[in-house]
């Protein structure tokens, strides 16, 4: 998995690409959030448009990232999941815990409004 | 296909083999005539079953193995994943979709597996637990269409 971070009005928009599965990818996702927290940025959007596969450990890591931000008063919003990734977010009802938006722009709007 | 075909893998209890196991499952699902979506479903279901067996069953003990048997019959692809652990009661695993469990970072594997295949069965051994996944094969006509 690879990632690229852009900042928009103080919100970290991280585009994740590849597979979020048990192993090193989970460490990478966790490090992204830890770096933002260390820098005092507590509003994060994960752009999942480039993620083509996720397993239960990957889904769990997304929840763990949300938990880390939430306990500090921050927020994680997921954007642009597609195909099976979107299906699994719906199946597991993770969207009831953290917002899942169709686009990055929608996610930014959601995070600003909250 | 007029006869059963069986392929058996024996793995050390290491998560490093998950991608290989998933790839094998998807390859056999392709051989069985499944379309792309169903192949990915089979691959993910087997991956999740292997994670459970390696991590929760064998507790990553390198002295223990996980055995995965793929059986291809005329009607179904049947996959049996067996560990050497203490076993568990499937009906006692918490529902990960309830509000109190949504915050947990684990416990979603069985939910995924159940959604991806037609049937899921559990069989206790002494020692070990066997997870059996059954995915119905597409009808011959559908297979021919997908192959053409």
Interface residues (C-beta under 8 A of the other chain):
Chain A: X21 X22 X23 X53 X55 X56 X57 X59 X60 X61 X63 X64 X67 X84 X88 X91 X92 X93 X94 X96 X97
Chain B: X15 X16 X18 X37 X40 X44 X47 X48 X51 X96 X97 X99 X102 X103 X104 X105 X106 X107 X108 X109 X111 X112 X115
